[in-house]
Amino acid sequence: MGLRLGSALISTGAVGVVVLGWQRAGGGGFTAGPWPWWIAYGLFVVVLLRDARVPGRWGAEIWLLLLCSSAAAVYLLAARSSVTAVLLVTSASSAAFVLSVRATMAVTIAQIGVVALGQAAIAGAALSDVVTTTAMFGGFQLFGALMAITALRETRTRARLSEVNEELRTAQALLRGSAQVGERLRISRELHDLVGHQLTALALELEVAAHHTEGDAAEHVDRARRTAKDLLTDLRRAVSRLRTTPAEVPAAVGAMTAIAKPEVHLDIDDDLEFTDPDQAHALVRCMQEIVTNTVRHADADHLWITVTRTGGEVVISARDDGRGTTEVLPGNGITGMRERLTHLGGTLTTTSAPGQGFRLEARLPAS
């Protein structure tokens, strides 16, 4: 916007300087005198500057209509000074940022007709001069419009590419976090199913052997039996830690939030523990959905996530500084979160408003 507006103001200022010099030199080519021309010129400048102050695309079509109308008036009120047609080039290129390609071409062709009309209205103008001037400034307008269309497409392509790259980086981070949790669960199952069963069988065999041995051998068998039971207890404790991931929940969530945009501000209790692996899994999945939805839909620069234990509940609070929405329409992600939490006795609430971002609060009974 800044570069486009700056170049437009430079060309507009140049037109004003040329016409002012032409007027001081005694130029009498104004169609209705100098004051109407300067009024139209001032209106064009005001409308052009207004472009930088209107947020988003509000009133864009009205703005463009005023710009094109004032540019045409500037030209028609001093058609003898063909340099005034430069403002039509500015309005033609500006149309590309407001209208579709087809509509931009229609506006440009209409303005070429304005140039032809102005030249034809000049008393004593030769047909060759009319054709030459119309072709020259018509070509300038077409060139300006096409360059603006190309620049706009390139900008949109770069923005989309950046968005896709950001989504890819987010997906990689989420996969790393999910892989960590999944690997821990797999290891815990393997330990429980293989080593745990073998130790249980060993403890039972030693229990039987303790009843069939005497003397020193019985003492050794009893020590081996107690050692096997201690190992089985330690194994079960280790498997429980792997499945519930008490200290590793922050680490897994941290891996998911290690993305470039939005910048994630994570505040999670280090001593957060779950004795139920389903609850730990639900927490990680909820965090994954929060990050994914923010990247895809919020257009936010920052995401704040807080996970705390309040009374008998674990509370996940998330908010972003994105564009927000007038109505939250739950998609598959939010619906899945709500179903998962409801199944575990939890709740999910969401709020949003235009320009105020998106807020989410999930509550899960602490096990």
Phi, psi and omega per residue, in radians:
M1 nan -0.785 -3.062
G2 -1.093 -0.807 -3.132
L3 -1.144 -0.742 3.136
R4 -1.105 -0.800 -3.138
L5 -1.142 -0.687 3.141
G6 -1.095 -0.798 3.128
S7 -1.155 -0.624 3.114
A8 -1.145 -0.715 3.131
L9 -1.172 -0.632 3.110
I10 -1.105 -0.836 3.140
S11 -1.146 -0.648 3.118
T12 -1.158 -0.752 3.086
G13 -1.083 -0.663 3.118
A14 -1.095 -0.703 3.104
V15 -1.080 -0.770 3.136
G16 -1.077 -0.716 3.132
V17 -1.134 -0.761 -3.129
V18 -1.105 -0.783 -3.117
V19 -1.177 -0.648 3.105
L20 -1.103 -0.742 3.081
G21 -1.133 -0.694 3.117
W22 -1.109 -0.712 3.133
Q23 -1.162 -0.763 -3.134
R24 -1.161 -0.461 3.119
A25 -1.424 0.079 3.090
G26 1.616 0.297 3.123
G27 -1.102 2.256 -3.106
G28 -2.012 0.546 -3.046
G29 -1.563 0.126 3.105
F30 -1.222 2.364 -3.115
T31 -1.189 -0.720 -3.106
A32 -2.263 0.556 -3.135
G33 1.585 2.897 -3.049
P34 -1.253 -0.630 -3.026
W35 -1.103 -0.781 3.069
P36 -1.013 -0.664 3.139
W37 -1.124 -0.823 -3.109
W38 -1.140 -0.564 3.069
I39 -1.139 -0.790 3.107
A40 -1.112 -0.685 3.122
Y41 -1.120 -0.763 3.104
G42 -1.088 -0.694 3.098
L43 -1.081 -0.707 3.127
F44 -1.073 -0.775 -3.133
V45 -1.110 -0.752 3.137
V46 -1.077 -0.791 3.140
V47 -1.124 -0.697 3.138
L48 -1.095 -0.746 3.116
L49 -1.197 -0.580 3.142
R50 -1.059 -0.451 -3.135
D51 -0.982 -0.672 -3.084
A52 -1.370 -0.214 -3.053
R53 -1.808 -0.251 -3.133
V54 -1.496 2.053 -3.139
P55 -1.226 2.448 3.109
G56 1.088 -2.446 -3.099
R57 -2.008 0.367 3.140
W58 -1.110 2.233 3.110
G59 1.166 0.376 -3.053
A60 -1.125 -0.710 -3.112
E61 -1.175 -0.714 3.100
I62 -1.119 -0.740 3.100
W63 -1.006 -0.785 -3.120
L64 -1.154 -0.673 3.120
L65 -1.076 -0.763 3.106
L66 -1.132 -0.695 -3.133
L67 -1.124 -0.837 -3.129
C68 -1.148 -0.702 -3.120
S69 -1.141 -0.774 3.135
S70 -1.192 -0.619 3.086
A71 -1.125 -0.738 3.110
A72 -1.137 -0.687 3.118
A73 -1.133 -0.735 3.105
V74 -1.020 -0.766 -3.117
Y75 -1.217 -0.854 -3.067
L76 -1.161 -0.466 3.134
L77 -1.418 -0.096 3.068
A78 -2.670 0.941 -3.046
A79 -1.138 -0.433 3.139
R80 -1.112 -0.549 3.043
S81 -1.611 1.555 -3.014
S82 -1.078 -0.253 3.128
V83 -1.097 -0.383 3.128
T84 -1.145 -0.285 3.100
A85 -1.215 -0.183 3.107
V86 -1.051 -0.585 -3.140
L87 -1.131 -0.481 3.077
L88 -1.199 -0.524 3.066
V89 -1.138 -0.726 3.113
T90 -1.089 -0.788 -3.128
S91 -1.190 -0.588 3.117
A92 -1.155 -0.759 3.115
S93 -1.207 -0.561 3.120
S94 -1.182 -0.518 -3.125
A95 -1.067 -0.526 -3.120
A96 -1.116 -0.451 -3.120
F97 -1.497 -0.080 -3.097
V98 -2.080 -0.711 -3.008
L99 -1.872 2.996 3.026
S100 -1.266 2.966 -3.130
V101 -1.062 -0.767 -3.124
R102 -1.119 -0.765 3.135
A103 -1.169 -0.616 3.093
T104 -1.103 -0.740 3.114
M105 -1.137 -0.640 3.110
A106 -1.127 -0.745 3.108
V107 -1.108 -0.730 -3.130
T108 -1.111 -0.753 3.132
I109 -1.132 -0.702 3.111
A110 -1.084 -0.682 3.135
Q111 -1.245 -0.545 3.028
I112 -1.103 -0.659 3.066
G113 -1.106 -0.604 3.089
V114 -1.116 -0.725 3.106
V115 -1.071 -0.787 3.140
A116 -1.097 -0.706 3.137
L117 -1.118 -0.767 3.141
G118 -1.111 -0.712 -3.137
Q119 -1.221 -0.647 -3.136
A120 -1.211 -0.449 -3.115
A121 -1.403 -0.179 3.115
I122 -1.247 2.193 -3.108
A123 -1.101 2.267 3.072
G124 1.358 0.169 -3.129
A125 -1.250 2.303 3.096
A126 -1.312 2.614 -3.136
L127 -1.041 -0.678 -3.137
S128 -1.097 -0.680 3.117
D129 -1.168 -0.702 3.108
V130 -1.051 -0.823 -3.113
V131 -1.135 -0.761 -3.102
T132 -1.114 -0.837 -3.115
T133 -1.147 -0.720 3.130
T134 -1.101 -0.773 -3.137
A135 -1.133 -0.707 -3.097
M136 -1.137 -0.923 -3.103
F137 -1.329 -0.445 3.006
G138 -1.146 -0.708 3.077
G139 -1.109 -0.699 3.096
F140 -1.062 -0.733 -3.136
Q141 -1.142 -0.778 3.118
L142 -1.084 -0.726 3.131
F143 -1.107 -0.783 3.135
G144 -1.097 -0.733 -3.142
A145 -1.149 -0.765 -3.134
L146 -1.168 -0.673 3.092
M147 -1.122 -0.697 3.112
A148 -1.143 -0.719 3.114
I149 -1.085 -0.759 3.134
T150 -1.122 -0.771 3.141
A151 -1.116 -0.687 -3.132
L152 -1.167 -0.734 3.106
R153 -1.105 -0.701 3.124
E154 -1.126 -0.719 3.121
T155 -1.108 -0.775 3.137
R156 -1.144 -0.649 3.115
T157 -1.139 -0.754 3.114
R158 -1.110 -0.700 3.133
A159 -1.124 -0.744 3.127
R160 -1.151 -0.703 3.109
L161 -1.097 -0.731 3.101
S162 -1.100 -0.702 3.123
E163 -1.121 -0.742 3.133
V164 -1.127 -0.735 3.107
N165 -1.083 -0.681 3.128
E166 -1.153 -0.716 3.097
E167 -1.123 -0.641 3.115
L168 -1.145 -0.783 3.110
R169 -1.096 -0.674 3.103
T170 -1.121 -0.770 3.132
A171 -1.066 -0.692 3.111
Q172 -1.110 -0.746 3.122
A173 -1.123 -0.732 3.128
L174 -1.137 -0.676 3.116
L175 -1.151 -0.674 3.101
R176 -1.085 -0.794 3.131
G177 -1.111 -0.760 3.134
S178 -1.148 -0.659 3.135
A179 -1.123 -0.668 3.118
Q180 -1.088 -0.829 3.129
V181 -1.118 -0.776 -3.135
G182 -1.105 -0.673 3.135
E183 -1.176 -0.690 3.114
R184 -1.110 -0.734 3.117
L185 -1.132 -0.677 3.128
R186 -1.135 -0.776 3.127
I187 -1.095 -0.724 -3.137
S188 -1.100 -0.686 3.115
R189 -1.156 -0.730 3.138
E190 -1.101 -0.772 3.128
L191 -1.084 -0.746 -3.110
H192 -1.185 -0.773 -3.037
D193 -1.319 -0.641 -3.061
L194 -1.658 -1.185 -3.068
V195 -1.146 -0.737 -3.114
G196 -1.051 -0.774 3.139
H197 -1.153 -0.694 -3.140
Q198 -1.147 -0.735 3.114
L199 -1.146 -0.653 3.097
T200 -1.093 -0.783 3.107
A201 -1.096 -0.724 3.119
L202 -1.088 -0.753 3.134
A203 -1.084 -0.692 3.122
L204 -1.165 -0.717 3.121
E205 -1.113 -0.731 3.123
L206 -1.172 -0.574 3.080
E207 -1.098 -0.764 3.099
V208 -1.145 -0.742 -3.114
A209 -1.113 -0.570 -3.125
A210 -1.110 -0.454 -3.132
H211 -1.521 -0.109 -3.089
H212 -2.073 0.170 3.128
T213 -2.180 2.750 -3.139
E214 -2.403 2.874 3.054
G215 1.241 -2.511 -3.110
D216 -1.102 -0.634 -3.140
A217 -1.089 -0.674 -3.141
A218 -1.121 -0.646 3.122
E219 -1.136 -0.723 3.121
H220 -1.164 -0.699 3.119
V221 -1.124 -0.690 -3.138
D222 -1.136 -0.714 3.101
R223 -1.116 -0.722 3.118
A224 -1.103 -0.666 3.130
R225 -1.123 -0.764 3.124
R226 -1.150 -0.667 3.103
T227 -1.112 -0.725 3.122
A228 -1.104 -0.716 3.112
K229 -1.139 -0.695 3.107
D230 -1.127 -0.724 3.103
L231 -1.088 -0.714 3.134
L232 -1.129 -0.687 3.097
T233 -1.133 -0.769 3.117
D234 -1.111 -0.686 3.132
L235 -1.113 -0.775 3.141
R236 -1.100 -0.657 3.104
R237 -1.142 -0.731 3.132
A238 -1.162 -0.725 3.109
V239 -1.108 -0.690 3.124
S240 -1.091 -0.729 3.121
R241 -1.146 -0.677 3.127
L242 -1.131 -0.706 -3.087
R243 -1.308 -0.678 -3.108
T244 -1.503 -0.299 3.118
T245 0.748 1.011 -3.094
P246 -1.065 -0.953 -3.104
A247 -1.430 -0.318 -3.047
E248 -1.593 -0.151 3.053
V249 -1.005 -0.841 3.081
P250 -1.039 -0.664 -3.126
A251 -1.173 -0.732 3.132
A252 -1.130 -0.760 3.115
V253 -1.155 -0.681 3.114
G254 -1.040 -0.670 3.104
A255 -1.120 -0.633 -3.141
M256 -1.225 -0.486 -3.047
T257 -1.693 0.139 -3.137
A258 -1.486 1.227 -3.124
I259 -2.183 2.876 -3.082
A260 -1.426 -0.775 -3.126
K261 -2.518 2.256 -0.033
P262 -1.268 2.768 3.044
E263 -1.296 2.155 -3.050
V264 -1.701 2.185 3.086
H265 -1.831 1.845 -2.994
L266 -1.860 2.246 3.090
D267 -2.280 1.821 -3.057
I268 -2.331 2.390 3.135
D269 -1.050 2.224 -3.140
D270 -1.192 -0.494 -3.091
D271 -1.672 0.338 -3.137
L272 -1.166 2.168 -3.102
E273 -2.269 2.636 3.056
F274 -2.315 2.287 2.999
T275 -1.563 -0.270 3.108
D276 -1.803 2.013 -3.125
P277 -1.080 -0.507 3.127
D278 -1.117 -0.614 3.120
Q279 -1.230 -0.725 3.086
A280 -1.079 -0.731 3.127
H281 -1.129 -0.717 3.129
A282 -1.096 -0.695 3.120
L283 -1.068 -0.836 -3.125
V284 -1.090 -0.727 -3.123
R285 -1.175 -0.658 3.098
C286 -1.108 -0.755 3.114
M287 -1.094 -0.669 3.112
Q288 -1.079 -0.781 3.140
E289 -1.154 -0.651 3.124
I290 -1.064 -0.847 -3.122
V291 -1.136 -0.774 -3.107
T292 -1.098 -0.811 -3.129
N293 -1.115 -0.651 3.129
T294 -1.141 -0.763 3.137
V295 -1.115 -0.719 -3.022
R296 -1.383 -0.618 -2.926
H297 -2.104 -0.416 -2.923
A298 -1.464 -0.486 -3.013
D299 0.935 0.828 -3.052
A300 -1.791 2.696 3.037
D301 -1.656 -0.458 -3.096
H302 -2.388 2.544 3.057
L303 -2.337 2.170 3.134
W304 -1.890 2.188 3.136
I305 -2.218 2.262 3.110
T306 -2.215 2.273 3.093
V307 -2.155 2.014 -3.086
T308 -2.349 2.783 3.028
R309 -1.773 2.051 -3.115
T310 -2.130 1.908 -3.100
G311 1.101 -2.142 3.137
G312 -1.752 0.367 -3.086
E313 -2.288 2.647 2.910
V314 -1.763 2.166 -3.054
V315 -1.957 2.197 3.051
I316 -1.872 2.028 3.110
S317 -2.005 2.262 -3.133
A318 -2.381 2.432 3.045
R319 -2.604 2.648 3.115
D320 -2.300 2.987 3.121
D321 -1.884 0.610 -3.120
G322 -1.382 -2.930 -3.035
R323 -1.290 -0.388 3.136
G324 1.246 -3.117 -3.113
T325 -2.724 2.721 3.128
T326 -1.305 -0.461 -3.107
E327 -2.496 2.250 3.121
V328 -1.518 1.976 3.104
L329 -1.802 1.853 -3.066
P330 -1.068 2.197 3.033
G331 -1.651 -2.884 -3.114
N332 -1.116 -0.628 -3.118
G333 -1.110 -0.935 -3.127
I334 -1.147 -0.682 3.115
T335 -1.080 -0.739 3.105
G336 -1.116 -0.697 3.093
M337 -1.062 -0.821 -3.109
R338 -1.103 -0.720 3.139
E339 -1.141 -0.732 -3.138
R340 -1.121 -0.765 -3.133
L341 -1.198 -0.734 3.134
T342 -1.063 -0.685 3.128
H343 -1.068 -0.540 -3.126
L344 -1.694 0.152 3.125
G345 1.506 0.282 -3.128
G346 -1.764 -3.100 -3.136
T347 -2.401 2.821 3.109
L348 -2.471 2.276 3.085
T349 -2.269 2.531 3.139
T350 -2.352 2.532 3.072
T351 -2.481 2.648 3.122
S352 -2.845 2.770 3.069
A353 -2.691 2.610 -3.126
P354 -0.986 2.240 3.116
G355 1.363 0.001 -3.101
Q356 -2.082 0.263 3.061
G357 1.277 -2.878 -3.075
F358 -2.241 2.417 3.133
R359 -2.187 2.493 -3.124
L360 -2.473 2.441 3.061
E361 -2.370 2.137 3.106
A362 -2.030 2.368 3.134
R363 -2.137 2.314 -3.082
L364 -2.329 2.259 3.116
P365 -1.013 2.294 -3.141
A366 -1.362 2.217 -3.122
S367 -1.589 nan nan
